[in-house]
Amino acid sequence: MTPPIVGVLLFRRDLRLGDHAALTAASQECDKLIPLYVLDETAARPAGAATKWWLHENLRQLETALRQRGSGLAYAENDTCGMLSHLAQSADVTRIYLQHDAEPQALALETRIHDWAMSAGIDVRRFAGQTLLSPTNIATQQGKPYQVFTPFWRTAQSQISAERLLSIPSTLPPLPDLLPTTTLVDLPLLPYGEGQWTNGLARSFIPGEAAALKVLDRFIHEDLRGYAAHRDRPDMPRGTSRLSPYLAIGCISPRTVWRRVSDAIDHDPSLSPDGAVFLKEIGWREFSHHLLHHFPFLPTTPLRQNFSSFPWRSTARMPDAARDLRAWQQGLTGFPIVDAGMRELWKTGWMHNRVRMIVASFLVKELLIHWQEGEAWFWDTLVDADPASNVANWQWVAGCGADAAPYFRIFNPVLQGRKFDPEGDYVRAFVPELRQLPAKYIHTPHEAPPHILQEAGIKLGTDYPPPLVDRTRARARALNAFKSLNDG
Ligand code: FAD
Protein backbone atom coordinates (compact mmCIF):
# COMPACT_ATOMS: atom_id res chain seq x y z
CA MET A 1 0.00 0.00 0.00
CA THR A 2 1.39 3.44 -0.89
CA PRO A 3 1.71 5.74 2.13
CA PRO A 4 -0.72 8.70 2.22
CA ILE A 5 0.59 11.98 0.82
CA VAL A 6 0.81 14.57 3.59
CA GLY A 7 1.37 18.17 2.51
CA VAL A 8 1.87 21.55 4.12
CA LEU A 9 0.26 24.59 2.54
CA LEU A 10 2.28 27.57 3.68
CA PHE A 11 0.15 30.73 3.75
CA ARG A 12 2.03 34.02 3.53
CA ARG A 13 0.59 37.13 1.84
CA ASP A 14 -2.20 35.07 0.28
CA LEU A 15 -4.81 34.73 3.02
CA ARG A 16 -7.64 33.43 0.86
CA LEU A 17 -9.10 30.23 -0.59
CA GLY A 18 -10.26 31.52 -4.01
CA ASP A 19 -7.93 31.81 -6.99
CA HIS A 20 -5.21 30.19 -4.92
CA ALA A 21 -3.24 27.86 -7.20
CA ALA A 22 -1.20 26.28 -4.39
CA LEU A 23 -4.33 25.47 -2.38
CA THR A 24 -6.12 24.07 -5.45
CA ALA A 25 -3.18 21.78 -6.26
CA ALA A 26 -2.67 20.72 -2.65
CA SER A 27 -6.34 19.89 -2.18
CA GLN A 28 -6.29 17.71 -5.31
CA GLU A 29 -3.00 15.95 -4.61
CA CYS A 30 -2.80 15.40 -0.85
CA ASP A 31 -4.52 12.83 1.36
CA LYS A 32 -3.85 14.97 4.39
CA LEU A 33 -3.00 18.66 4.43
CA ILE A 34 -1.70 21.08 7.06
CA PRO A 35 -2.52 24.71 6.24
CA LEU A 36 0.15 26.64 8.15
CA TYR A 37 0.81 30.30 8.92
CA VAL A 38 4.18 31.26 10.40
CA LEU A 39 4.62 34.75 11.82
CA ASP A 40 8.29 34.81 10.86
CA GLU A 41 9.85 38.13 11.80
CA THR A 42 13.29 36.68 11.14
CA ALA A 43 12.42 36.30 7.46
CA ALA A 44 10.76 39.63 6.70
CA ARG A 45 10.59 43.21 7.86
CA PRO A 46 8.41 43.01 10.99
CA ALA A 47 4.88 44.11 10.12
CA GLY A 48 3.67 47.44 11.48
CA ALA A 49 1.06 47.66 14.23
CA ALA A 50 -1.89 48.29 11.88
CA THR A 51 -0.90 45.41 9.60
CA LYS A 52 -0.51 43.11 12.59
CA TRP A 53 -4.06 43.90 13.71
CA TRP A 54 -5.30 43.37 10.14
CA LEU A 55 -3.39 40.08 9.91
CA HIS A 56 -4.94 38.89 13.16
CA GLU A 57 -8.46 39.64 11.97
CA ASN A 58 -7.91 38.04 8.59
CA LEU A 59 -6.23 34.93 9.95
CA ARG A 60 -9.28 34.43 12.15
CA GLN A 61 -11.52 34.60 9.08
CA LEU A 62 -9.25 32.30 7.11
CA GLU A 63 -9.20 29.74 9.93
CA THR A 64 -13.01 29.74 10.05
CA ALA A 65 -13.26 29.31 6.28
CA LEU A 66 -10.78 26.41 6.40
CA ARG A 67 -12.66 24.73 9.26
CA GLN A 68 -15.92 25.00 7.32
CA ARG A 69 -14.26 22.91 4.62
CA GLY A 70 -13.08 20.17 6.97
CA SER A 71 -9.60 21.57 7.59
CA GLY A 72 -8.08 24.11 9.97
CA LEU A 73 -5.07 26.39 10.36
CA ALA A 74 -1.87 25.66 12.27
CA TYR A 75 0.27 28.53 13.55
CA ALA A 76 3.90 28.99 14.47
CA GLU A 77 6.22 31.85 15.32
CA ASN A 78 9.57 32.45 13.59
CA ASP A 79 11.91 29.92 11.98
CA THR A 80 9.73 28.71 9.11
CA CYS A 81 12.27 26.07 8.03
CA GLY A 82 12.54 24.75 11.61
CA MET A 83 8.76 24.34 11.74
CA LEU A 84 8.62 22.62 8.35
CA SER A 85 11.40 20.31 9.43
CA HIS A 86 9.50 19.49 12.63
CA LEU A 87 6.34 18.70 10.63
CA ALA A 88 8.29 16.57 8.17
CA GLN A 89 9.41 14.40 11.08
CA SER A 90 6.33 14.44 13.29
CA ALA A 91 3.59 14.30 10.64
CA ASP A 92 5.41 12.60 7.73
CA VAL A 93 5.05 15.64 5.49
CA THR A 94 6.53 15.04 2.05
CA ARG A 95 5.30 18.07 0.10
CA ILE A 96 5.27 21.81 0.66
CA TYR A 97 2.92 24.03 -1.36
CA LEU A 98 3.31 27.78 -1.52
CA GLN A 99 2.53 30.84 -3.61
CA HIS A 100 5.62 32.46 -5.06
CA ASP A 101 6.37 35.96 -3.75
CA ALA A 102 9.06 37.97 -5.58
CA GLU A 103 9.57 40.48 -2.74
CA PRO A 104 13.30 40.07 -1.93
CA GLN A 105 12.95 38.81 1.66
CA ALA A 106 10.06 36.51 0.77
CA LEU A 107 12.13 35.17 -2.10
CA ALA A 108 15.11 34.59 0.19
CA LEU A 109 12.85 32.53 2.46
CA GLU A 110 11.68 30.51 -0.55
CA THR A 111 15.31 29.77 -1.39
CA ARG A 112 16.00 28.63 2.20
CA ILE A 113 12.91 26.41 2.14
CA HIS A 114 13.99 25.00 -1.18
CA ASP A 115 17.56 24.26 0.04
CA TRP A 116 16.30 22.63 3.23
CA ALA A 117 13.70 20.59 1.31
CA MET A 118 16.31 19.34 -1.17
CA SER A 119 18.46 18.04 1.67
CA ALA A 120 15.44 16.50 3.44
CA GLY A 121 14.04 14.85 0.29
CA ILE A 122 10.86 16.96 0.37
CA ASP A 123 9.11 18.22 -2.71
CA VAL A 124 8.40 21.98 -2.87
CA ARG A 125 5.69 23.16 -5.29
CA ARG A 126 5.51 26.88 -6.02
CA PHE A 127 2.67 28.66 -7.78
CA ALA A 128 2.18 32.21 -9.05
CA GLY A 129 -0.45 34.55 -7.64
CA GLN A 130 0.97 37.47 -5.67
CA THR A 131 1.01 39.67 -8.77
CA LEU A 132 -0.58 39.48 -12.21
CA LEU A 133 2.81 38.78 -13.75
CA SER A 134 6.08 37.51 -12.40
CA PRO A 135 8.44 40.51 -12.14
CA THR A 136 11.20 38.32 -13.58
CA ASN A 137 9.34 37.79 -16.86
CA ILE A 138 9.18 41.43 -17.94
CA ALA A 139 12.19 43.20 -19.37
CA THR A 140 13.05 45.96 -21.83
CA GLN A 141 14.33 45.07 -25.30
CA GLN A 142 17.82 45.34 -23.82
CA GLY A 143 16.88 42.70 -21.25
CA LYS A 144 16.90 45.23 -18.39
CA PRO A 145 14.22 45.96 -15.77
CA TYR A 146 11.86 48.81 -16.60
CA GLN A 147 12.24 52.09 -14.74
CA VAL A 148 9.50 53.99 -16.54
CA PHE A 149 5.86 53.07 -16.00
CA THR A 150 4.29 53.60 -19.46
CA PRO A 151 6.46 51.19 -21.47
CA PHE A 152 6.40 48.74 -18.55
CA TRP A 153 2.62 48.74 -18.57
CA ARG A 154 2.42 48.43 -22.35
CA THR A 155 4.52 45.26 -22.23
CA ALA A 156 2.90 43.91 -19.06
CA GLN A 157 -0.68 44.25 -20.28
CA SER A 158 0.01 42.16 -23.35
CA GLN A 159 1.22 39.30 -21.12
CA ILE A 160 -1.61 39.07 -18.59
CA SER A 161 -3.11 35.61 -18.76
CA ALA A 162 -6.77 35.18 -19.62
CA GLU A 163 -6.98 31.87 -17.71
CA ARG A 164 -10.12 31.25 -15.69
CA LEU A 165 -10.08 32.09 -12.01
CA LEU A 166 -9.73 29.14 -9.65
CA SER A 167 -12.79 28.59 -7.50
CA ILE A 168 -12.82 27.97 -3.75
CA PRO A 169 -12.60 24.20 -3.07
CA SER A 170 -15.78 23.01 -1.31
CA THR A 171 -13.89 20.48 0.83
CA LEU A 172 -10.26 20.13 1.80
CA PRO A 173 -8.12 17.13 2.81
CA PRO A 174 -8.29 16.46 6.55
CA LEU A 175 -5.57 17.49 8.99
CA PRO A 176 -3.21 14.82 10.35
CA ASP A 177 -3.73 13.93 14.03
CA LEU A 178 -0.69 15.54 15.60
CA LEU A 179 -0.38 19.27 15.04
CA PRO A 180 1.46 22.18 16.69
CA THR A 181 -0.52 23.53 19.62
CA THR A 182 0.11 27.24 18.93
CA THR A 183 -3.14 29.13 18.36
CA LEU A 184 -3.88 32.53 16.83
CA VAL A 185 -4.03 34.25 20.22
CA ASP A 186 -0.48 33.04 20.97
CA LEU A 187 0.90 35.13 18.10
CA PRO A 188 1.97 38.63 19.21
CA LEU A 189 -0.25 40.45 16.73
CA LEU A 190 -2.54 42.66 18.79
CA PRO A 191 -1.08 45.76 20.45
CA TYR A 192 -0.92 46.01 24.23
CA GLY A 193 -3.87 47.94 25.62
CA GLU A 194 -5.76 47.21 22.41
CA GLY A 195 -9.01 49.16 22.20
CA GLN A 196 -9.58 52.74 21.11
CA TRP A 197 -7.10 52.73 18.23
CA THR A 198 -7.93 49.32 16.72
CA ASN A 199 -11.65 50.06 17.14
CA GLY A 200 -11.21 52.85 14.60
CA LEU A 201 -9.54 50.44 12.18
CA ALA A 202 -12.28 47.85 12.75
CA ARG A 203 -14.96 50.42 11.94
CA SER A 204 -13.22 51.15 8.63
CA PHE A 205 -12.43 47.70 7.19
CA ILE A 206 -14.25 44.37 7.48
CA PRO A 207 -11.76 41.50 7.34
CA GLY A 208 -11.90 38.35 5.23
CA GLU A 209 -12.13 37.07 1.70
CA ALA A 210 -15.93 37.29 1.58
CA ALA A 211 -15.75 40.96 2.59
CA ALA A 212 -13.06 41.61 -0.06
CA LEU A 213 -15.26 40.09 -2.78
CA LYS A 214 -18.20 42.21 -1.62
CA VAL A 215 -16.08 45.37 -1.72
CA LEU A 216 -15.00 44.50 -5.27
CA ASP A 217 -18.55 43.72 -6.42
CA ARG A 218 -19.95 46.91 -4.98
CA PHE A 219 -17.15 48.93 -6.54
CA ILE A 220 -17.76 47.41 -9.98
CA HIS A 221 -21.53 47.82 -9.86
CA GLU A 222 -21.82 51.18 -8.14
CA ASP A 223 -18.56 53.13 -8.29
CA LEU A 224 -16.46 52.05 -11.29
CA ARG A 225 -18.44 54.37 -13.53
CA GLY A 226 -17.02 57.79 -12.74
CA TYR A 227 -13.77 56.43 -11.24
CA ALA A 228 -11.56 58.47 -13.61
CA ALA A 229 -13.19 61.71 -12.46
CA HIS A 230 -13.65 60.81 -8.79
CA ARG A 231 -10.40 59.00 -7.93
CA ASP A 232 -8.57 62.21 -7.00
CA ARG A 233 -11.32 63.48 -4.70
CA PRO A 234 -10.74 62.60 -1.05
CA ASP A 235 -14.06 64.28 -0.22
CA MET A 236 -15.84 61.46 -2.07
CA PRO A 237 -15.64 58.48 0.27
CA ARG A 238 -16.48 56.07 -2.56
CA GLY A 239 -14.32 57.68 -5.25
CA THR A 240 -11.85 54.75 -5.15
CA SER A 241 -12.24 51.02 -4.50
CA ARG A 242 -10.56 50.75 -1.04
CA LEU A 243 -9.33 47.31 -2.08
CA SER A 244 -5.72 47.96 -1.06
CA PRO A 245 -5.90 46.40 2.45
CA TYR A 246 -7.29 43.20 0.92
CA LEU A 247 -4.72 43.11 -1.87
CA ALA A 248 -1.88 43.80 0.56
CA ILE A 249 -2.36 40.54 2.44
CA GLY A 250 -3.90 38.61 -0.39
CA CYS A 251 -7.52 38.23 0.81
CA ILE A 252 -8.26 38.71 -2.85
CA SER A 253 -5.99 37.94 -5.78
CA PRO A 254 -5.00 40.68 -8.21
CA ARG A 255 -6.19 38.32 -10.95
CA THR A 256 -9.69 38.31 -9.45
CA VAL A 257 -9.76 42.11 -9.46
CA TRP A 258 -8.41 42.22 -12.99
CA ARG A 259 -10.73 39.53 -14.35
CA ARG A 260 -13.92 40.84 -12.76
CA VAL A 261 -13.29 44.42 -13.88
CA SER A 262 -12.36 43.27 -17.40
CA ASP A 263 -15.52 41.14 -17.58
CA ALA A 264 -17.60 44.13 -16.48
CA ILE A 265 -16.05 46.20 -19.29
CA ASP A 266 -16.70 43.42 -21.84
CA HIS A 267 -20.28 43.23 -20.68
CA ASP A 268 -20.80 47.01 -20.78
CA PRO A 269 -18.26 48.75 -23.05
CA SER A 270 -19.38 52.18 -21.82
CA LEU A 271 -17.41 51.34 -18.64
CA SER A 272 -14.23 51.10 -20.67
CA PRO A 273 -12.76 54.61 -20.07
CA ASP A 274 -13.16 54.36 -16.27
CA GLY A 275 -12.17 50.69 -16.28
CA ALA A 276 -8.94 51.39 -18.16
CA VAL A 277 -7.95 54.08 -15.64
CA PHE A 278 -8.67 51.71 -12.74
CA LEU A 279 -6.72 48.82 -14.30
CA LYS A 280 -3.80 51.17 -14.82
CA GLU A 281 -3.70 51.68 -11.04
CA ILE A 282 -3.41 47.92 -10.63
CA GLY A 283 -0.56 48.37 -13.10
CA TRP A 284 1.20 50.73 -10.65
CA ARG A 285 1.01 47.96 -8.06
CA GLU A 286 2.65 45.60 -10.57
CA PHE A 287 5.28 48.22 -11.39
CA SER A 288 6.12 48.70 -7.68
CA HIS A 289 6.62 44.94 -7.27
CA HIS A 290 8.73 44.87 -10.43
CA LEU A 291 10.95 47.66 -9.07
CA LEU A 292 11.45 46.16 -5.62
CA HIS A 293 12.27 42.77 -7.08
CA HIS A 294 14.92 44.16 -9.43
CA PHE A 295 16.24 46.84 -7.07
CA PRO A 296 16.11 45.13 -3.66
CA PHE A 297 18.05 48.02 -2.07
CA LEU A 298 15.06 50.39 -2.52
CA PRO A 299 13.90 50.30 1.15
CA THR A 300 17.15 51.95 2.23
CA THR A 301 18.79 53.48 -0.82
CA PRO A 302 17.52 55.94 -3.45
CA LEU A 303 17.19 54.57 -6.96
CA ARG A 304 18.77 57.80 -8.24
CA GLN A 305 22.08 57.55 -6.54
CA ASN A 306 22.86 61.28 -6.56
CA PHE A 307 20.20 61.58 -3.84
CA SER A 308 22.44 59.65 -1.41
CA SER A 309 24.04 62.92 -0.31
CA PHE A 310 20.81 64.93 -0.05
CA PRO A 311 21.02 67.28 2.97
CA TRP A 312 17.97 66.03 4.90
CA ARG A 313 17.25 67.59 8.30
CA SER A 314 18.17 64.85 10.75
CA THR A 315 15.47 64.11 13.33
CA ALA A 316 18.10 62.37 15.48
CA ARG A 317 20.39 65.41 15.69
CA MET A 318 18.03 68.38 15.24
CA PRO A 319 15.34 68.79 17.92
CA ASP A 320 13.29 71.13 15.73
CA ALA A 321 13.26 68.54 12.92
CA ALA A 322 12.10 65.90 15.43
CA ARG A 323 9.36 68.31 16.57
CA ASP A 324 8.27 68.88 12.96
CA LEU A 325 8.11 65.14 12.32
CA ARG A 326 5.88 64.69 15.39
CA ALA A 327 3.58 67.51 14.25
CA TRP A 328 3.29 65.82 10.84
CA GLN A 329 2.56 62.41 12.39
CA GLN A 330 -0.09 63.86 14.69
CA GLY A 331 -1.78 65.98 12.02
CA LEU A 332 -0.87 69.29 13.66
CA THR A 333 0.99 71.10 10.88
CA GLY A 334 -1.49 73.95 10.45
CA PHE A 335 -2.11 72.89 6.82
CA PRO A 336 -5.64 71.41 6.93
CA ILE A 337 -5.38 68.96 4.02
CA VAL A 338 -2.12 67.55 5.44
CA ASP A 339 -3.60 67.30 8.93
CA ALA A 340 -6.81 65.68 7.65
CA GLY A 341 -4.75 63.05 5.81
CA MET A 342 -2.54 62.22 8.76
CA ARG A 343 -5.55 61.98 11.06
CA GLU A 344 -7.45 59.83 8.55
CA LEU A 345 -4.45 57.50 8.59
CA TRP A 346 -4.40 57.29 12.39
CA LYS A 347 -8.16 56.91 12.70
CA THR A 348 -8.83 54.41 9.90
CA GLY A 349 -5.47 52.83 8.94
CA TRP A 350 -5.87 54.12 5.38
CA MET A 351 -5.39 57.38 3.50
CA HIS A 352 -6.64 58.55 0.14
CA ASN A 353 -3.98 58.32 -2.60
CA ARG A 354 -4.08 62.01 -3.57
CA VAL A 355 -3.63 62.95 0.09
CA ARG A 356 -0.78 60.42 0.49
CA MET A 357 1.01 62.35 -2.25
CA ILE A 358 0.31 65.70 -0.57
CA VAL A 359 1.42 64.67 2.94
CA ALA A 360 4.50 62.86 1.61
CA SER A 361 5.53 65.86 -0.46
CA PHE A 362 5.02 68.12 2.56
CA LEU A 363 7.30 65.96 4.71
CA VAL A 364 10.17 65.62 2.24
CA LYS A 365 10.02 69.05 0.62
CA GLU A 366 8.47 71.59 3.01
CA LEU A 367 9.98 69.95 6.12
CA LEU A 368 13.06 68.50 4.38
CA ILE A 369 12.74 65.31 6.42
CA HIS A 370 14.03 62.04 4.95
CA TRP A 371 11.43 60.02 3.03
CA GLN A 372 12.41 56.95 5.07
CA GLU A 373 10.92 58.58 8.19
CA GLY A 374 7.61 58.95 6.37
CA GLU A 375 7.83 55.49 4.89
CA ALA A 376 8.38 54.02 8.37
CA TRP A 377 5.37 55.88 9.80
CA PHE A 378 3.17 54.67 6.94
CA TRP A 379 4.55 51.15 7.41
CA ASP A 380 3.45 51.19 11.04
CA THR A 381 0.03 52.77 10.61
CA LEU A 382 -1.36 51.64 7.21
CA VAL A 383 -3.53 48.53 7.06
CA ASP A 384 -2.51 48.26 3.41
CA ALA A 385 1.25 48.65 4.10
CA ASP A 386 3.04 46.89 1.29
CA PRO A 387 6.84 46.65 1.06
CA ALA A 388 6.88 47.38 -2.67
CA SER A 389 4.12 49.99 -3.07
CA ASN A 390 5.12 51.95 0.02
CA VAL A 391 8.80 52.28 -0.81
CA ALA A 392 8.28 52.87 -4.54
CA ASN A 393 5.73 55.62 -3.90
CA TRP A 394 7.81 57.34 -1.23
CA GLN A 395 10.81 57.41 -3.55
CA TRP A 396 8.56 58.62 -6.33
CA VAL A 397 7.27 61.55 -4.26
CA ALA A 398 10.78 62.38 -3.00
CA GLY A 399 11.97 62.58 -6.60
CA CYS A 400 14.63 59.91 -6.18
CA GLY A 401 12.66 56.89 -7.45
CA ALA A 402 11.61 55.43 -10.78
CA ASP A 403 9.60 57.62 -13.14
CA ALA A 404 9.54 60.24 -10.38
CA ALA A 405 8.34 63.80 -10.68
CA PRO A 406 11.34 66.14 -10.56
CA TYR A 407 12.28 67.24 -7.04
CA PHE A 408 11.64 70.91 -7.83
CA ARG A 409 7.96 70.21 -8.49
CA ILE A 410 6.56 70.93 -5.04
CA PHE A 411 2.91 70.32 -4.20
CA ASN A 412 1.23 73.39 -2.73
CA PRO A 413 -1.00 71.96 0.04
CA VAL A 414 -3.35 74.93 -0.08
CA LEU A 415 -3.93 74.76 -3.84
CA GLN A 416 -4.17 70.96 -3.72
CA GLY A 417 -6.75 71.24 -0.96
CA ARG A 418 -8.82 73.77 -2.89
CA LYS A 419 -8.68 71.71 -6.06
CA PHE A 420 -9.42 68.25 -4.66
CA ASP A 421 -11.50 69.10 -1.58
CA PRO A 422 -13.24 72.23 -2.88
CA GLU A 423 -15.94 72.49 -0.20
CA GLY A 424 -13.64 71.27 2.57
CA ASP A 425 -15.78 68.23 3.40
CA TYR A 426 -12.73 65.99 3.74
CA VAL A 427 -11.00 68.42 6.09
CA ARG A 428 -14.18 68.79 8.16
CA ALA A 429 -14.49 64.99 8.45
CA PHE A 430 -11.05 64.58 10.01
CA VAL A 431 -10.21 67.97 11.55
CA PRO A 432 -13.36 68.62 13.57
CA GLU A 433 -12.06 71.82 15.13
CA LEU A 434 -12.30 73.45 11.68
CA ARG A 435 -15.84 72.19 11.03
CA GLN A 436 -17.52 75.58 11.27
CA LEU A 437 -15.12 77.40 8.92
CA PRO A 438 -16.60 78.48 5.57
CA ALA A 439 -15.19 76.80 2.44
CA LYS A 440 -13.33 80.00 1.52
CA TYR A 441 -10.97 79.62 4.50
CA ILE A 442 -11.09 75.90 5.17
CA HIS A 443 -7.64 75.37 3.59
CA THR A 444 -6.19 78.61 4.99
CA PRO A 445 -7.50 79.17 8.52
CA HIS A 446 -4.46 81.39 9.19
CA GLU A 447 -5.73 83.83 6.54
CA ALA A 448 -9.27 84.04 7.90
CA PRO A 449 -10.23 87.45 9.38
CA PRO A 450 -10.62 87.48 13.18
CA HIS A 451 -14.43 87.70 13.07
CA ILE A 452 -14.66 84.60 10.82
CA LEU A 453 -12.44 82.66 13.20
CA GLN A 454 -14.50 83.84 16.12
CA GLU A 455 -17.78 82.84 14.46
CA ALA A 456 -16.30 79.41 13.71
CA GLY A 457 -15.21 79.09 17.36
CA ILE A 458 -11.50 78.81 16.56
CA LYS A 459 -8.60 80.38 18.40
CA LEU A 460 -5.53 79.89 16.21
CA GLY A 461 -2.65 78.59 18.29
CA THR A 462 -5.06 77.18 20.89
CA ASP A 463 -7.66 75.14 19.00
CA TYR A 464 -5.68 74.70 15.80
CA PRO A 465 -1.98 75.38 15.12
CA PRO A 466 -0.67 78.15 12.87
CA PRO A 467 1.29 76.90 9.82
CA LEU A 468 4.37 74.94 10.87
CA VAL A 469 6.44 76.52 8.09
CA ASP A 470 6.43 79.63 5.99
CA ARG A 471 5.83 78.04 2.60
CA THR A 472 7.84 80.57 0.61
CA ARG A 473 10.90 80.06 2.80
CA ALA A 474 10.41 76.29 2.98
CA ARG A 475 10.16 76.10 -0.79
CA ALA A 476 13.35 78.12 -1.22
CA ARG A 477 15.12 75.90 1.35
CA ALA A 478 14.03 72.78 -0.56
CA LEU A 479 15.17 74.15 -3.89
CA ASN A 480 18.53 75.16 -2.40
CA ALA A 481 19.01 71.68 -0.99
CA PHE A 482 18.25 70.23 -4.39
CA LYS A 483 20.63 72.67 -6.04
CA SER A 484 23.43 71.67 -3.64
CA LEU A 485 22.90 68.10 -4.82
CA ASN A 486 23.32 69.04 -8.45
CA ASP A 487 26.27 71.37 -7.76
CA GLY A 488 28.03 68.75 -5.61
P1 FAD B 1 -7.79 52.46 -6.08
O1 FAD B 1 -7.66 53.81 -6.67
O2 FAD B 1 -9.13 51.86 -6.05
O3 FAD B 1 -6.76 51.54 -6.89
C1 FAD B 1 -6.91 50.11 -6.99
C2 FAD B 1 -5.64 49.43 -6.55
O4 FAD B 1 -4.55 49.81 -7.38
C3 FAD B 1 -5.20 49.74 -5.14
O5 FAD B 1 -5.89 48.97 -4.19
C4 FAD B 1 -3.72 49.40 -5.20
O6 FAD B 1 -3.50 48.02 -5.05
C5 FAD B 1 -3.35 49.81 -6.61
N1 FAD B 1 -2.77 51.15 -6.63
C6 FAD B 1 -3.40 52.33 -6.79
N2 FAD B 1 -2.52 53.34 -6.80
C7 FAD B 1 -1.31 52.80 -6.61
C8 FAD B 1 0.01 53.34 -6.53
N3 FAD B 1 0.27 54.65 -6.65
N4 FAD B 1 1.03 52.48 -6.32
C9 FAD B 1 0.82 51.15 -6.21
N5 FAD B 1 -0.40 50.59 -6.30
C10 FAD B 1 -1.45 51.40 -6.50
N6 FAD B 1 -0.47 51.35 -1.71
C11 FAD B 1 -0.44 50.20 -1.02
O7 FAD B 1 -1.17 49.25 -1.39
N7 FAD B 1 0.40 50.02 0.07
C12 FAD B 1 1.21 51.02 0.51
O8 FAD B 1 1.95 50.81 1.47
C13 FAD B 1 1.18 52.27 -0.17
N8 FAD B 1 1.94 53.31 0.24
C14 FAD B 1 1.89 54.51 -0.44
C15 FAD B 1 2.71 55.57 -0.02
C16 FAD B 1 2.67 56.81 -0.68
C17 FAD B 1 3.58 57.93 -0.23
C18 FAD B 1 1.81 56.97 -1.78
C19 FAD B 1 1.75 58.28 -2.52
C20 FAD B 1 1.01 55.92 -2.22
C21 FAD B 1 1.04 54.68 -1.57
N9 FAD B 1 0.23 53.59 -1.99
C22 FAD B 1 0.30 52.40 -1.31
C23 FAD B 1 -0.53 53.66 -3.25
C24 FAD B 1 -2.00 54.15 -3.13
O9 FAD B 1 -2.08 55.31 -2.36
C25 FAD B 1 -2.93 53.09 -2.55
O10 FAD B 1 -2.74 51.85 -3.19
C26 FAD B 1 -4.40 53.51 -2.76
O11 FAD B 1 -4.63 54.74 -2.12
C27 FAD B 1 -5.30 52.45 -2.23
O12 FAD B 1 -6.64 52.85 -2.26
P2 FAD B 1 -7.67 52.11 -3.20
O13 FAD B 1 -7.59 50.63 -3.02
O14 FAD B 1 -9.00 52.75 -2.96
O15 FAD B 1 -7.12 52.50 -4.63
Boltz pocket constraint, residues with backbone or C-beta under 6 A from the ligand:
constraints:
  - pocket:
      binder: B
      contacts: [[A, 231], [A, 240], [A, 241], [A, 242], [A, 243], [A, 244], [A, 245], [A, 247], [A, 248], [A, 278], [A, 281], [A, 282], [A, 283], [A, 284], [A, 285], [A, 286], [A, 288], [A, 351], [A, 352], [A, 353], [A, 354], [A, 356], [A, 357], [A, 360], [A, 378], [A, 382], [A, 384], [A, 385], [A, 386], [A, 387], [A, 389], [A, 390], [A, 391], [A, 393], [A, 394], [A, 397]]
      max_distance: 6.0
